[in-house]
Amino acid sequence: MKIEVNSATVNQLPVDREPKQVANGSVNGFQGATEDRTTLRTDSLSVQSLTSQALTTPAVRQDKVEALRQSINSGSYQVDPTKIADAIIGNGE
């Protein structure tokens, strides 16, 4: 799993930037000092739902495999060399 630090989702997370007061009235225990603070929150219901969906999705899309197998067996499968070359060149960037 890849975590994108600068992704739109990460940038939309709520950030708590307000200094916190402690019992002695100072900010974060230091007179006049402030500290940046970040709080990350997740919607656990969404995470659980997506996890469940990912775990129940088959690793192989059998319908696509079967359609490809049938077109190869019938001789109707056509290879486009230009598309293959473009894909190879595009992935090399």
Stockholm file with secondary structure:
# STOCKHOLM 1.0

chainA/1-93         MKIEVNSATVNQLPVDREPKQVANGSVNGFQGATEDRTTLRTDSLSVQSLTSQALTTPAVRQDKVEALRQSINSGSYQVDPTKIADAIIGNGE
#=GR chainA/1-93 SS CCCCTTSHHHHTSCCCCSCCBCTTSSBTTBTTCCCCCCCCCCCHHHHHHHHHHHHHSCSSCHHHHHHHHHHHHHTCCCCCHHHHHHHHHHHTC
#=GC SS_cons        CCCCTTSHHHHTSCCCCSCCBCTTSSBTTBTTCCCCCCCCCCCHHHHHHHHHHHHHSCSSCHHHHHHHHHHHHHTCCCCCHHHHHHHHHHHTC
//
